[in-house]
Amino acid sequence: MKKQSIRLLSLVALFVSSSLSNQTSVAFHFMQIEQVIGGVNGDTTAQAIQLRMREDGQTSIGSASLRTVDATGANEVLLVNLDNMGEPLANGTAGDRVLITTPNFANYTDIPLVSDFTMVPIPVSYLAAGQVTFDNSGGTVTYWSLSWGGTGFTGLTTGATSNDVDGEFGPAFGGPLPSNSLSALLFQGAAGDKSTTNFDDYAVTPGAATFFNNIGTAFSLGVPFDESADFDEDDDVDGEDFLIWQRGAGGPGGLSQGDANNNGTVDAVDLDIWETQYGTAPIQPGDFDGNGEVNGFDFLLWQRDPSIGSLADWEANYGTVATLSASSAAVPEPTTSALAIAALCLAMSRWRAF
């Protein structure tokens, strides 16, 4: 009798565990496509999709995927299969996010990027009019649909009613998917909201977009985190910055110590960044293409996408060319032997640490 009771309790426990697991997997379908960007300042290899949870209990991802189609709803591309059943997400309550990016998106975030999943890019030809869907793993059920391009998108806009009352996510957002600035397409509702229509629910962010991963870290678009070899912050990268790196080599991080990539350690990677940036001057306000000159090409970029920057900056600096400060000319570039000595100092500092 005792053995039968133990066996019965074991079966009940197994059933409950299995039920909870299935509920968690299903619950992950209560999700918004909160934010999407098709490129950063024209670099269409730098893309991101941010999901946001509408309900609690969604740490285990199973049977889900992100897909994209062209303006006609055809030529489907699988962007990513979302499956981490063996390693649950850290957070799974309403309002928590899941960040999916292409590898090159990391080139444009203000701090080192830590995304939750990696995706392949949305094809460039889909950016004027297209669609991204949050589906089951086989792509046979759509839980959330985001279309853009207005009447230029002629594909289906329907899906399940789990995140939209009538299952109709259309009509499409009126414009293209942002790709030529720092702005993204953002869902305007609250975390618990269902979809009404893409046309009403989405808007382009007024400035640089900020994305969040599952643990809540914010990644703002702008100057890449690793473009920071100006250790003395005097607006140029010169020999004085090398001396700062040399003094800080092997020690803890911080920009003022020579930590160019902000990873907490002053090392050879920071020296490589300094070498790459040596002789560079800051980007002038109004220099929207970052080529060191404020000219008519920058105006054309602003004309196509006013969110890229301020027209007043362009007008104030038109015709100027970025130049190095006098201090940079006064400090010569370290020779190869000096760099070799610096590397030796770094190695010795590491040896002393052990």
N, C-alpha and C positions, 0 to 999 in steps of 0.2 A: 504493500500500500504506500509506503514511504517513497519507494523508488518511482512508483507511478505518479505521485504528487510532484516529485522533483522534475520528472520528465515533462509533466503538464506545464509546470512553471517555466521550464526552459523553452518549450514551444511558444508559450504566450510571450515571453521576452523577445524571442526571435521574430515573432509576428509584429510586435510593437516596433522593434528596431527597424524592420523592413518597411513598415508603414511610414515611419518618420522619415526614413531615407527617401522614399518615393515622394512624400509630400514636399520635402526640401527641394528635390529636383524639379518638381512641377512648379513650385513657388518661384523658381528662378525665371519663369516666363512672364512674371509681372514686372515688366521692365520697360523703361522709356529709352529711345535713342535721343539722348539729351543734347548732344553737341557733336557737330561734324565739321571738319575743315578739309578741303580738297587740295590744299597747297599753302605754302607760306612764302609770301613775297614772290610768287611766280614759280617756286620750286614745287612741282607737283609730285615729287617723290617723297615729300614731307607731309604726311596726312595723319589724321587721328579721328577716332570715333569714341565718344564717351557715353556709356550707358548709365542710367540711374535707376535704382530699385524703387518700386512703388510700394512694396510690402516687406515685412520682416521675414527672417528665416531663409535667406537666399545665399548662404555661403558655399553651397555645393552646386557647381555648374555641370549640367549634363544635358545631352540631346539639344544643343543650341548651336547656332552658327550665324554669321553675318555674310550677306550676299549683296551683289549689286547688278543692275541691269542698265541697258542704254535707254535712249529716249523713247523707244518703241516698246520697252518692256522685254526685249530679247537680249541674246548674247550674255547670259548670266555668268558672273565670275564669283567664285567662292573666295571671300576675303579672309576668313578665318573660321576654323572649327573651335568652338569654346567648350573645352572639356577638361576639368580639373578635379574629377571625382576623387582622385587619390590624394589631392592636396587642396583642401577647402580654402576659400578666400578668408582673409583675416576678418572682414566685416560684412555683415549681411542683413542690415536693418534698413528700413525705408529711408531714402535719401543718400545712402552709400553709392559710390560709383564704381565702375569698371572701366579702365582705360586701355584702349587698343590702339596701337600706333604702328606706322612703318618705321624701319630703322633710322631713316634720315630725319625723322621728326625731332630726334635728339639734338640736331644741329641748331635748333632755334629756341630752345627752352632756357630760361634764365638760370636754372640749376640743373645738375645732372639728372637726366630723365630716368624714371623707374616706372615703366608701363607694366600692366598686368598681362597683356597678350600682345603678340606681334601679328600684323596683317600685311597682305600684299596691297599695293596701291589700287585705288579706283582708277580705271583707265582715263586718260586725259580727255578722250572723246565723249566721256559720260558726264563731264563737269558742267557743260552748258545746260543739259537736261538729262536726268537720270533718276535712279532710285537706289536706296540702301534699305535692306530689310533685316530684321532680327527674327530668325526662323528656328524651327527645330533642325536637328542635325542633317536630316535628309532634304531640307528645303521644301517640304510639302505643306507645312503650316507656318503662316506668318503671324508673329505675335505683335510686331510693330513695324510700320512702314513709313519711310520718309522719302518723298519725291520732291524734285525741284525742277525749275525750268518753265513753270506756268503751263500754258497750253502747248508748249513744245514737248511736254511729256505726254505720251499717248498710251502708255501701258496701264495695266491693272493697278488699282490703289486699294484693293480690299484685303482683309485679313481676319483673324480670329477676333472675337468680342471680348477677350480677356483684358485688353487694354484700350478698346474703343467700343462704345456702347452699341453701335450698329455695324461695326466691322468695316466701315468705310473711312479710310484715312485721307482721301482726296477731298478737294482738288489739291494739286501740287503747290508748293511754295513758289511764289511768283518769279524769283530770280534764279541765277545760276548758283552752284555750290561755290562759296568763296575760296579763292586760290591765289589771288594776286596781292594780298595784303596780310595783315596780322589778325584779321577778323575771322570769325567762324559763324556757322548757322546754329542758333541756340533755341531750344524749346523754352517757351515763356511761362509755362505753368509750374505749379508746385510739384514736390516729389510724389505726392499721392495721386496726382491728376491723371485722368485718362486722356486719350487723344480726342480732339474734335475734328479739325481738318488741318492738314499741313499748311495750307494757305494762312489760316488764322493763328496757328500755334507757334510758328517759327519766325524769327527775325535775325538779321545779321547783327552781331555784337558791335556797339558803337566805336570800340577801340580794340586794342590787342586782347585776344582771348586768353582765358586762363582755364587750364584743364586739371582735373583731379584724378589721382589713382585710388585704388581701393582703401589704402590706409590713410587717405585724406591729404596727401602731399599735393601742394599746388604748384603747377608749372606754367608760368606766364611766358608768352611769346614775346620776343624782342631780341636784344643782343645775346648771342649764345653764351652760355656760362663759361666756355673754354676760351673765349676771346678776351682774356683779361691778363695779359702779360705786362700791363702798365702798372707795375707794383707800387710806384710812388704817386700814381694818379695825377701826373702832370700833363696828361693828354698826348703823350707819345711813348713809343716803346724804344728805348735806347740803352746805352751802356750802363747808365745808372740803375736801370731795372735789372740788368745782369748782375751787378754788384749786390743788389738786394737778394737775388736768388742765391748767389754764391754764399752769402752770410747765413742764409736760412736753410741751405741744403742739408737734408737728412733730419730736419726738425719738424715740429708740428705745423699745420697749415695756417691759412689766413693770407689774404691778398698782400698785406704789407710785409709778409715774411717770404714771398716768392711762390705762393701756391696758385699757379695760373688756372688750374682746372677745378679748384675748390673741392678737392677730395680729402682734405685734412692732412696731407703730407707734402712737403717740398721735396720733389724728386726729379729724376731725369725726364719724365714726361713734361713737367713744367718748363724745363730747359728747352725741350723740343718746341714747345709752344712759343717761348720767347724768341728762339731762332727764326721761326716762321714769321713772326710779327715784327721782327726788328726793322726799324725804319718807318713804321706805319704811323700815320697821324689820325686823329679822331675824324669821324664822319661829320661833315658840315650839316647843320640844319638845312633842310631843303634838298639835300643830295639823296634822293629817294632810291637811286640805283646803286649807291655806295661806291661809285667809281672815282671819288675824290674831286669831282667837279659839279658845280651847280649850274645846269644849263637847260636847254630846251627839251632834252630827253626826259629830264626830271618832271618838267611841266606836263608832258604827255602822259607820264605815269600817273601823276596826280589827277589829270583830266579823266583818265579811265577809271580811277578808283580814288576818290577824295579822302577815303579813310586811311590812306597810306601815310598822310602827314598834313602839315599846315601849309597852305598856299602863302601865308604871310612869311613863313620861314624861307620859302623859295624866292619870293620877291625881295626879301632883305639880303639874301646871299647870292642872288643871281650873278654869275660871272666869276665867282670866287673859286679858288683852287686850294685844297687842303695842303698845308705845309707843315713841316716839323718845326718845333720850337727851337730857339737858339741853344737851349741846354742839350738837345740831342746831338747837335753838331759838335759840341764841345767835348763829348765823351766818345772816343773812338770805338769801333766794333772790336770785341775781343778776338784775338787771333786764335788759330786752331790749337796752338799750344796752351793758350789760356783756358780754352774749353776742356782740353785734356786734363789740365791741372784741376779744374772744377770737378770733373768726373771723378778724379782720384780722391778729392776731398769728400765727395758724396759717399764713395765706397768706404773710406776710412770712418766716416761718421756712423755708417751702418755697422761697421765692424765693432766700433766702441760700444754701440747699443747692445750688442750681444756679449 
